[in-house]
Amino acid sequence: MPTAVRAGGGHGACDGSWAMRDVAVIVVDDDKEFLLEVREGLALENLPVVCASSPLSALDIVEQNFAIRVLVTDLAMPDLDGLELIRRVGELRQGPQILPIILTGNASLENSVAALRMGAVDFLQKPVEIANLVAAIRRALDLSVQKRRAATLFDDPLSLLRLLDGLRMDRKRVLPRIAGGDAAWEMLLDLAMAQAAGRQVSVSALCAGVGTSTTTALRRLEALEQEGLVERHPDPEDRRRVWLQLTHKGGASVRQAGRRFAETLRALIW
């Protein structure tokens, strides 16, 4: 199978038959196992992507390939961190700018604000689901085509709340109060993000993903239902399964939280 880049140098193309001139996205992470997962997942989505296991090899790829429009990068890497990589990539590109997407397992408010100042259009918390990465890349590619770089992240409440989910800060400054507190909010946001990615979520799946007992998770879910934020829909094909969906009020609450967080970040950036 043909590759999009030459062998060696710590980088290789995601599986596919694209020529390098067709590659629009570069993914940079020093975790080679993660890159292998990305290659497999994005190849299935027919996304032309090149992967780099070091920031220095990523700079070499970007310098040689004008077609790249989106940079997906981890923040914590040896030699250069993700913020320095974004800065250098910006210096290399004199024409259309490359839009950064941030991957991080331990976000800080300081680093997040710095990345926003450099034009970051999305933040994904590690470990990241491939479906969420695909959705973020496609949004960034659309923005690149539309040439709408300025303040694009602030127009997307879910992207903002993904960032908030990874930050160590007082959520009471941002999240409206709901029954069940922060833990219930995490369930609400998980559901909102799944729906945004076009995925259905069952009661059992949502409860299993919150890291607590099923009984506690069900109590939080009931609190969300009583607030009118989520609703259940039995699966007509499987009586044992019940799907969850945000109500209109639930969607409005998520958007309100996104707007509050946007105001907090704008005050820090400008």
C-alpha positions, 0 to 999 in steps of 0.5 A, spaced: 500 500 500 502 506 498 504 511 503 504 519 503 510 520 506 517 517 506 520 512 511 523 514 517 523 521 521 518 518 526 512 519 522 508 516 517 501 517 513 495 514 516 492 508 512 490 510 505 492 511 498 492 519 498 498 523 495 501 527 500 499 533 496 492 531 498 493 530 506 490 536 509 491 534 517 497 532 521 496 529 528 502 529 532 503 525 539 509 522 542 505 516 544 506 511 538 500 506 540 495 512 540 498 514 533 496 507 531 489 507 533 488 514 530 491 511 523 486 505 523 480 510 526 481 515 521 482 511 515 476 508 516 473 515 516 476 516 509 480 522 512 487 524 509 491 524 515 499 524 516 501 522 523 508 524 526 511 522 533 515 528 534 514 535 534 520 536 530 518 531 524 511 535 524 515 541 523 518 538 517 512 535 514 508 542 515 514 545 511 514 541 505 506 540 504 502 546 503 495 542 503 495 541 511 490 545 514 489 542 521 494 540 526 492 536 532 497 536 537 498 533 544 501 539 549 506 535 553 511 532 548 519 532 549 523 537 545 518 541 543 511 542 547 504 543 543 504 550 544 511 551 541 509 547 536 503 551 534 507 557 534 513 555 530 507 552 525 504 559 525 511 562 523 512 557 517 506 558 514 505 565 510 499 563 506 492 560 509 493 558 517 493 552 520 488 551 525 490 547 531 486 542 535 489 540 542 489 534 545 491 533 553 490 529 559 491 534 564 489 541 561 491 547 565 487 554 564 494 557 563 495 553 557 488 553 555 488 560 554 495 560 551 492 555 546 486 560 544 490 566 543 494 562 538 487 560 534 486 553 537 479 551 535 477 545 539 480 541 545 479 534 546 481 530 553 485 524 553 483 518 552 480 521 546 474 517 542 476 516 535 468 519 533 470 525 537 476 526 534 473 525 527 468 530 528 473 535 531 477 534 525 471 535 520 469 541 523 476 544 523 476 543 515 470 546 514 472 552 518 478 552 514 474 552 507 470 558 510 476 562 513 472 563 519 478 562 524 477 568 529 473 566 535 470 560 532 471 556 538 466 561 542 461 559 537 461 552 539 458 550 546 460 543 546 467 544 544 468 549 550 465 545 555 470 539 553 475 544 555 472 546 561 471 538 563 479 538 563 480 544 567 482 544 574 477 550 576 471 552 580 465 550 576 460 554 580 463 560 576 460 557 569 455 551 570 448 553 572 446 549 578 442 543 577 439 537 582 445 532 582 451 537 582 457 537 578 456 529 577 450 530 574 452 535 570 458 530 567 452 525 565 449 531 562 455 533 558 457 526 556 450 525 553 450 532 549 457 530 546 454 523 544 448 526 541 453 532 537 457 526 534 450 522 532 451 517 537 445 514 541 446 513 548 442 508 553 441 508 560 446 503 562 451 506 558 451 513 561 451 510 568 457 505 566 461 511 564 461 515 570 465 511 575 460 510 580 455 505 583 449 504 578 445 506 584 448 512 585 448 514 577 441 512 577 439 517 582 443 522 578 439 521 572 433 521 576 435 528 578 436 530 571 429 527 569 426 531 574 429 537 572 426 536 565 433 536 562 433 529 559 428 524 557 428 516 556 425 513 550 424 505 550 427 501 544 422 498 540 426 493 538 429 491 544 425 492 551 431 491 555 434 497 552 432 504 554 435 510 550 436 517 553 435 524 549 436 531 551 430 535 552 429 542 549 431 545 556 437 540 557 440 543 550 438 550 552 442 549 559 448 546 555 448 552 551 448 557 557 453 553 560 458 554 554 456 562 554 458 563 561 465 559 560 466 563 553 465 569 557 470 567 563 475 565 557 474 572 553 475 576 560 482 572 560 484 572 553 482 580 551 
